[in-house]
Amino acid sequence: MSAARHGHPLRALVGLRTSLHRAWSPTEAILYALGVGAGQHDPAAELRFTTENSTGHPQRVLPTFASVLAADPPPLGDLTVIRHAEEAVTLFRPLPPAGRVHTTAAVTALHDQGSGALVQQVSRLRDPAGTTVAVVRRAMFVIGAGGFGGRRARSAPWRAPAGPPGHRIVATVRPDQALLYRLSGDRNPLHSDPAVAGRAGLPRPILHGLCTFGFAGRLLLPLVGDDPARVRHVRARFNAPLHPGDTLTVHAWRRPYGVVFRVSEGTGRIVLDRGVLAVAAAR
Protein backbone atom coordinates (compact mmCIF):
# COMPACT_ATOMS: atom_id res chain seq x y z
CA MET A 1 0.00 0.00 0.00
CA SER A 2 1.42 3.42 -0.95
CA ALA A 3 2.54 5.96 1.61
CA ALA A 4 -0.08 8.32 0.17
CA ARG A 5 -2.86 6.17 1.60
CA HIS A 6 -1.33 6.26 5.04
CA GLY A 7 -0.60 9.95 4.77
CA HIS A 8 2.76 11.59 4.16
CA PRO A 9 4.38 13.61 6.96
CA LEU A 10 4.74 16.61 4.63
CA ARG A 11 1.06 16.54 3.59
CA ALA A 12 0.13 18.44 6.73
CA LEU A 13 2.05 21.43 5.36
CA VAL A 14 -0.22 21.87 2.33
CA GLY A 15 -2.38 24.91 2.99
CA LEU A 16 -0.11 26.11 5.81
CA ARG A 17 -0.29 29.90 5.94
CA THR A 18 2.25 32.35 7.26
CA SER A 19 1.85 36.05 7.94
CA LEU A 20 4.70 38.36 8.89
CA HIS A 21 5.97 41.89 8.52
CA ARG A 22 9.28 42.68 6.89
CA ALA A 23 11.04 46.03 7.19
CA TRP A 24 14.32 47.09 5.66
CA SER A 25 16.57 50.13 5.58
CA PRO A 26 19.23 51.24 3.07
CA THR A 27 21.70 49.14 5.09
CA GLU A 28 19.85 45.86 4.43
CA ALA A 29 19.58 46.67 0.73
CA ILE A 30 23.32 47.37 0.60
CA LEU A 31 24.21 44.19 2.50
CA TYR A 32 22.14 42.18 0.04
CA ALA A 33 23.89 43.80 -2.93
CA LEU A 34 27.29 43.01 -1.43
CA GLY A 35 26.11 39.48 -0.71
CA VAL A 36 25.41 38.88 -4.40
CA GLY A 37 28.70 40.33 -5.57
CA ALA A 38 27.97 43.99 -6.28
CA GLY A 39 31.10 46.12 -6.49
CA GLN A 40 33.55 43.23 -6.26
CA HIS A 41 35.01 43.57 -9.77
CA ASP A 42 35.01 47.37 -9.73
CA PRO A 43 33.96 49.12 -6.49
CA ALA A 44 33.01 52.28 -8.43
CA ALA A 45 30.83 50.49 -11.00
CA GLU A 46 27.80 49.68 -8.84
CA LEU A 47 27.66 52.50 -6.31
CA ARG A 48 23.90 52.80 -6.79
CA PHE A 49 23.54 49.40 -5.13
CA THR A 50 26.42 49.49 -2.64
CA THR A 51 26.12 53.04 -1.24
CA GLU A 52 23.34 55.41 -0.25
CA ASN A 53 25.21 58.73 -0.50
CA SER A 54 27.35 58.76 -3.65
CA THR A 55 27.21 61.83 -5.88
CA GLY A 56 25.16 61.16 -8.99
CA HIS A 57 24.22 57.63 -7.87
CA PRO A 58 20.93 57.63 -5.94
CA GLN A 59 20.48 54.31 -4.18
CA ARG A 60 18.65 51.58 -6.07
CA VAL A 61 17.59 48.12 -4.95
CA LEU A 62 18.32 44.92 -6.84
CA PRO A 63 15.06 43.29 -8.02
CA THR A 64 15.96 39.89 -6.56
CA PHE A 65 16.03 41.45 -3.08
CA ALA A 66 12.33 40.54 -3.05
CA SER A 67 13.37 36.94 -2.35
CA VAL A 68 14.73 38.05 1.03
CA LEU A 69 11.38 39.64 1.89
CA ALA A 70 9.43 36.46 1.12
CA ALA A 71 8.45 34.04 3.87
CA ASP A 72 10.98 31.43 4.89
CA PRO A 73 10.26 27.88 3.68
CA PRO A 74 8.06 25.81 6.00
CA PRO A 75 9.71 23.30 8.38
CA LEU A 76 10.79 20.42 6.14
CA GLY A 77 12.99 18.41 8.49
CA ASP A 78 16.72 17.74 8.40
CA LEU A 79 18.49 20.61 6.63
CA THR A 80 21.01 18.22 5.04
CA VAL A 81 18.32 16.74 2.75
CA ILE A 82 16.65 20.00 1.70
CA ARG A 83 17.59 21.79 -1.52
CA HIS A 84 16.22 24.88 -3.19
CA ALA A 85 14.58 23.76 -6.44
CA GLU A 86 13.03 26.82 -8.10
CA GLU A 87 12.54 30.53 -7.49
CA ALA A 88 10.36 33.02 -9.37
CA VAL A 89 10.06 36.71 -8.44
CA THR A 90 7.36 38.89 -10.01
CA LEU A 91 7.58 42.61 -9.29
CA PHE A 92 4.73 45.07 -9.73
CA ARG A 93 6.81 48.09 -8.77
CA PRO A 94 10.47 48.74 -7.91
CA LEU A 95 11.52 48.11 -4.33
CA PRO A 96 12.58 51.31 -2.52
CA PRO A 97 15.84 51.57 -0.51
CA ALA A 98 13.78 51.48 2.68
CA GLY A 99 10.31 50.20 3.30
CA ARG A 100 7.90 47.78 4.94
CA VAL A 101 5.77 44.97 3.56
CA HIS A 102 3.23 42.61 4.99
CA THR A 103 4.13 39.17 3.64
CA THR A 104 1.53 36.43 3.50
CA ALA A 105 2.52 32.97 2.31
CA ALA A 106 0.92 29.61 1.73
CA VAL A 107 2.22 26.14 0.92
CA THR A 108 0.30 25.41 -2.26
CA ALA A 109 1.32 21.88 -3.25
CA LEU A 110 3.28 18.72 -2.44
CA HIS A 111 4.53 16.67 -5.40
CA ASP A 112 6.06 13.21 -5.62
CA GLN A 113 9.20 13.42 -7.75
CA GLY A 114 10.27 9.83 -7.07
CA SER A 115 13.64 10.50 -5.46
CA GLY A 116 12.17 13.23 -3.29
CA ALA A 117 9.22 15.48 -2.54
CA LEU A 118 8.75 18.93 -4.04
CA VAL A 119 7.08 21.51 -1.79
CA GLN A 120 5.73 24.67 -3.41
CA GLN A 121 5.14 27.94 -1.57
CA VAL A 122 3.82 31.33 -2.70
CA SER A 123 4.52 34.60 -0.86
CA ARG A 124 2.65 37.82 -1.56
CA LEU A 125 4.25 41.09 -0.46
CA ARG A 126 1.98 44.08 0.18
CA ASP A 127 2.93 47.62 1.14
CA PRO A 128 1.31 49.42 4.13
CA ALA A 129 -1.50 50.61 1.83
CA GLY A 130 -2.33 47.00 0.96
CA THR A 131 -1.06 47.18 -2.62
CA THR A 132 0.77 44.09 -3.90
CA VAL A 133 4.43 44.91 -4.48
CA ALA A 134 5.73 41.46 -5.44
CA VAL A 135 4.90 37.77 -5.54
CA VAL A 136 7.57 35.16 -4.87
CA ARG A 137 7.03 31.54 -5.89
CA ARG A 138 9.43 29.04 -4.35
CA ALA A 139 9.92 25.27 -4.57
CA MET A 140 11.98 23.18 -2.15
CA PHE A 141 13.11 19.61 -2.80
CA VAL A 142 13.31 17.14 0.09
CA ILE A 143 15.67 14.31 -0.80
CA GLY A 144 14.38 10.81 -0.03
CA ALA A 145 10.83 11.95 0.75
CA GLY A 146 9.29 10.79 -2.54
CA GLY A 147 7.69 7.53 -3.57
CA PHE A 148 4.41 8.15 -1.75
CA GLY A 149 2.19 8.02 -4.83
CA GLY A 150 1.46 11.70 -5.23
CA ARG A 151 1.31 13.61 -8.49
CA ARG A 152 4.51 14.69 -10.17
CA ALA A 153 5.01 18.43 -10.64
CA ARG A 154 4.46 19.88 -14.07
CA SER A 155 7.31 21.94 -15.44
CA ALA A 156 6.70 25.53 -16.43
CA PRO A 157 6.70 26.17 -20.20
CA TRP A 158 10.23 26.45 -21.50
CA ARG A 159 11.77 26.67 -24.95
CA ALA A 160 15.46 25.77 -24.96
CA PRO A 161 17.57 28.46 -26.66
CA ALA A 162 18.67 27.67 -30.20
CA GLY A 163 22.30 28.30 -31.04
CA PRO A 164 25.11 29.63 -28.87
CA PRO A 165 24.39 32.35 -26.33
CA GLY A 166 24.71 35.90 -27.51
CA HIS A 167 26.38 36.89 -24.26
CA ARG A 168 28.64 35.23 -21.71
CA ILE A 169 29.28 37.05 -18.46
CA VAL A 170 31.97 35.62 -16.19
CA ALA A 171 32.37 36.44 -12.51
CA THR A 172 34.47 35.00 -9.72
CA VAL A 173 32.66 34.16 -6.51
CA ARG A 174 34.62 35.18 -3.43
CA PRO A 175 35.72 32.38 -1.08
CA ASP A 176 33.78 34.14 1.71
CA GLN A 177 30.70 34.86 -0.43
CA ALA A 178 28.44 32.56 1.58
CA LEU A 179 29.42 34.43 4.74
CA LEU A 180 28.59 37.75 3.10
CA TYR A 181 25.20 36.45 1.99
CA ARG A 182 24.45 35.26 5.54
CA LEU A 183 24.14 38.95 6.45
CA SER A 184 20.87 38.97 4.50
CA GLY A 185 19.37 36.51 6.97
CA ASP A 186 19.88 33.00 5.56
CA ARG A 187 21.82 31.20 8.27
CA ASN A 188 21.52 27.64 6.94
CA PRO A 189 24.70 25.89 8.17
CA LEU A 190 24.84 23.90 4.94
CA HIS A 191 26.42 27.05 3.50
CA SER A 192 29.00 27.60 6.23
CA ASP A 193 29.63 24.50 8.38
CA PRO A 194 31.92 21.81 6.87
CA ALA A 195 30.52 19.21 9.28
CA VAL A 196 26.94 19.82 8.12
CA ALA A 197 28.03 19.79 4.48
CA GLY A 198 29.80 16.47 5.08
CA ARG A 199 26.64 14.93 6.55
CA ALA A 200 24.84 16.07 3.39
CA GLY A 201 27.37 14.20 1.25
CA LEU A 202 29.02 17.39 0.02
CA PRO A 203 32.80 17.92 -0.06
CA ARG A 204 32.47 21.41 1.45
CA PRO A 205 29.82 24.06 2.15
CA ILE A 206 27.90 25.27 -0.89
CA LEU A 207 26.74 28.74 -1.86
CA HIS A 208 23.13 29.67 -1.12
CA GLY A 209 21.00 29.01 -4.18
CA LEU A 210 19.44 32.44 -3.79
CA CYS A 211 22.91 33.99 -3.77
CA THR A 212 23.61 32.43 -7.18
CA PHE A 213 20.15 33.60 -8.28
CA GLY A 214 20.94 37.15 -7.14
CA PHE A 215 24.35 37.09 -8.85
CA ALA A 216 22.71 36.17 -12.15
CA GLY A 217 19.98 38.79 -11.84
CA ARG A 218 22.55 41.50 -11.11
CA LEU A 219 24.91 40.52 -13.93
CA LEU A 220 22.08 40.47 -16.48
CA LEU A 221 20.91 44.04 -15.82
CA PRO A 222 23.23 45.66 -18.41
CA LEU A 223 21.65 43.46 -21.10
CA VAL A 224 18.15 44.81 -20.41
CA GLY A 225 18.81 48.54 -20.24
CA ASP A 226 20.66 48.54 -16.91
CA ASP A 227 17.55 49.84 -15.14
CA PRO A 228 16.41 47.71 -12.18
CA ALA A 229 13.08 49.58 -12.13
CA ARG A 230 12.12 47.92 -15.44
CA VAL A 231 12.57 44.35 -14.20
CA ARG A 232 9.23 42.61 -13.81
CA HIS A 233 10.07 38.93 -13.50
CA VAL A 234 13.08 36.75 -12.70
CA ARG A 235 12.94 32.99 -12.42
CA ALA A 236 15.26 29.99 -12.56
CA ARG A 237 15.54 26.32 -11.68
CA PHE A 238 18.37 25.26 -9.34
CA ASN A 239 20.18 22.44 -11.10
CA ALA A 240 23.34 21.92 -9.03
CA PRO A 241 25.25 23.67 -6.23
CA LEU A 242 27.87 26.34 -6.71
CA HIS A 243 30.76 26.61 -4.27
CA PRO A 244 32.29 29.79 -2.85
CA GLY A 245 35.53 30.58 -4.66
CA ASP A 246 34.25 29.12 -7.92
CA THR A 247 33.79 30.84 -11.27
CA LEU A 248 30.27 31.65 -12.39
CA THR A 249 29.34 32.13 -16.04
CA VAL A 250 25.97 33.50 -17.15
CA HIS A 251 24.96 32.40 -20.66
CA ALA A 252 22.28 34.73 -22.04
CA TRP A 253 20.07 34.87 -25.11
CA ARG A 254 18.21 38.12 -25.84
CA ARG A 255 14.46 38.02 -26.31
CA PRO A 256 11.94 40.82 -27.07
CA TYR A 257 10.81 40.73 -23.44
CA GLY A 258 14.30 40.46 -21.87
CA VAL A 259 16.65 37.47 -21.76
CA VAL A 260 16.65 33.75 -21.13
CA PHE A 261 19.69 32.42 -19.36
CA ARG A 262 21.64 29.58 -17.82
CA VAL A 263 24.45 29.73 -15.28
CA SER A 264 27.39 27.33 -15.17
CA GLU A 265 30.24 26.82 -12.71
CA GLY A 266 33.95 26.47 -13.45
CA THR A 267 33.78 22.94 -14.88
CA GLY A 268 30.88 23.84 -17.19
CA ARG A 269 28.20 22.14 -15.12
CA ILE A 270 24.87 24.01 -15.21
CA VAL A 271 23.89 25.32 -11.77
CA LEU A 272 20.90 27.47 -12.79
CA ASP A 273 18.70 26.44 -15.69
CA ARG A 274 15.53 27.64 -17.42
CA GLY A 275 16.29 31.20 -16.41
CA VAL A 276 14.11 34.11 -17.54
CA LEU A 277 14.51 37.80 -16.81
CA ALA A 278 11.66 39.89 -18.24
CA VAL A 279 11.36 43.67 -18.27
CA ALA A 280 8.64 46.22 -18.86
CA ALA A 281 8.50 47.78 -22.29
CA ALA A 282 10.66 50.87 -22.69
CA ARG A 283 8.75 54.14 -22.72
N, C-alpha and C positions, 0 to 999 in steps of 0.2 A: 504494500500500500504506500502511495507517495506521501512525502512529508507535507504536501499541500493539504491533504485530508486531515492530517493531525494538527495542522497549523504550524506556521513557520515563525520563529521568534521575532523576525523583523516585520511580520505582517502587522503587528500592533502599532507600528510607526506610521502606517498609511493613514493619512488624514490628520496626523499630529500637527498642531498649529503653534506657532511661536509669535510673540509680539514683543518688540523691544524698541528702545529709542537709541539712535546713534547720533553723536555730535562730534564734530571735528573742527579744528582750527587750522590756520596756515601751517603750523608745525607738523600736524599729522599728514597733510597733503605733501609736504616736502619730504618727510621720512619715507612715505610710500614711493615717491619718485626716486629717491636715492636707493631704495630697496629693489627697484627694478632697473637699476643701472644708469639713471639719468646723470649726466655730467661726468661720467667716468672716462670717456675717451677724450673729451675736451670740456673742462669745467666751465668755460665761457659760452658753450654752445646751447645749453638748455637752462639758462638762468630763469626763464619763466616758470619752470617746474621746480627748481632747486633753491630759489630765493623768493622773498616777498618784498624786497626793497631795492631792486636793481634798476638803475636809470634806463628807461625805455623798454623795460621788460615787466609789465604788470603780471602778477602771479596768475598762472593757469593751473588747472587740475587735469591730470591724465584721465581719460575716459574709463580705463579699467579700474580706477580707484573705487568704482561702484561695487566691485566684488568684495572689498573690505567692509562695505556698509551693509552687505547682505547678512542674513542670519547664518550662524554657524551650522554645519551639518548636524543632524540629529545623532544621538548616541548609537553607535553602530558596533560597539564592542572593542576588541583588542586593536589598538592603533597599528600594529605591525601587519595586519591583513586588510587594511583600508587604503584604497587608492582613489585619487581624484580621476574621474572618467571624462567628464565634459563640463564646459562652462560656456554660458551665453549671456552677454550683457546687452540689454536694449535701453538706450537713453532717450528720454523725451525732451531733455534740456541739458545744457552743460552743468556740471557740478561746480559750485562756487568754491573759493579757497577756504571758506568757513561756512558751516551750516549745521542744520539738524534735520534728521528724517525719522519718521516713524516707520519701522520695518516690520511687516507682517509676512510670515512664511508658512508654507504648508508642504508636508511630504505628499506628493501627488501619486506616486506609483512605486511598486516593487516588482522587478522583473527577474526571471530566471534565465541567466545567461549560460547555464551549464556549469562552468568552472567557478562561478560566483553569482552573487546577487547584485543587481543594479538598483540603487535607491535614488529616486528623482525628487528634487525639492525646488520650489519656486518662491522667491522672495520679491515682495513689492515694496518699493521705497516711496514714501509720500512726504512732502514738505509740511511745515506747520499749518499751511492753509488746506491741506488734504489733497493737493494735486500730486498725481503720480510723477515722480522724477525719473525712476528707472525700474526695470524688472530684471532680476537675475535668475536664470535657470541653471541648476547645478545637478550633476549626477555623480554619485559615489559608488565605487565598485568594492564589494566585500568578498575577498578571496575565500573560496571554499564553502560559501554559503548558498551555492546553487544546487540544482538537482532536485528541487522540491515540486516540480510540475507546473510552475507558473508560466505565464506568457513571456516570450522573449521580447525585448525592446525593439521597436522599429527605428531604423536609422533615419535621421533627417535627410531630406533630398540633397544630393551632392553630385556634381558633375566634375570628374577628375580633369584637371587642366591638360590641354593638349599642347605638346611641344615643350621646350625648355622654358624655365621661368624667365620673365623679362628683367627681373631684378634679383640680385643676391646681396643680402646685407649681413656682414659678419661682425660678431661682437664677442669679446672674451668676457666670461663670467668670473668675477673675482672669487678667490678661494674662500673669502668670508661673506659671500653674497647671501647665503642662507641666514647668517647672523644679522645682517642688515635688514633682511626682509622680516625677521622676527619682530622688529620694532613696529611693524604694522599690525601686530596682534596675534599672528599665527605661531603658537609656541609648540607645535607638534614635535616631539623629540626625535621623530624619524628623520628630521632635517638637521639635527644637531648632535645627537648622541650616538657614537659609534656602537655602543652596546645594543641599543634599540634597533639600529640598522642591521646589525648582525643577526638579531633574532628574526628580522624580516627577510633574511636571506640575501641581504645586500652587502656589497663589499665595503661600503662607507655611506655616511649620510647623503641623502639626495636633496636636490633643490626643491622648494615648494613648487607644485605645479602652477599655482597662481602667480608665482614669481616669473616663471618662464612665459606664461600668458601675458603678464604685464610687460615683460621685455619686448615680446613680439609686437604688442599693440603700440608701444612707444616707438620702436624702430620703423614701423610702417607709416607713421604720420607724414613724413616728407613725401611719400608717394601719393597722398590724397589731399594735397594742398597745405599740409603742415598746420592745419587749424583744428585743434582738439574739439572746438565747439561744433564742428560739422559732423563729428562721429556719431552715428546713430546705433550701430550694432557691431559687436565683436563676439565671435564664437570660435571654439576649437575643441577638438577631441584630444585627450591626453593619451599618447600612444606608448611612451616609454619615459623613464626618468632621465633627467639631466643632472649632472653633478657639479657642484661648485668648483671653479677652476677650469671648467671645460670651455670649449668654443661653441658658440651658438650661431647657426646660419639660418636666416629667414629667406625662403624662396617664395617670390611673389609674382603673381600674374595679374595685370591690370584688367579691370572690368568696368563697364559704364557706371556701376554703382559704387565702385571702390576697388578692392583687391581680394583675391583668394590667395591663401598662403599655406605653406608647410614650414616647419622648423626642424632642423636636424642638429645633432651634436657632432663632436669632432670626428667620429668614425664614419659619419654619414647616416647613422640610424635616425629615423624620423621620431621625434619626441612630441611634436604637436602636428596633428593632421586635420584635414577638412576645415581649415581655417577660413573665416570670412571676416572682412572689415568693411562695413558699408557706411557711406556718408550721405548727408543731405545734399540735394542738388545745389550747385553754386548759384548765388543770386547775381 
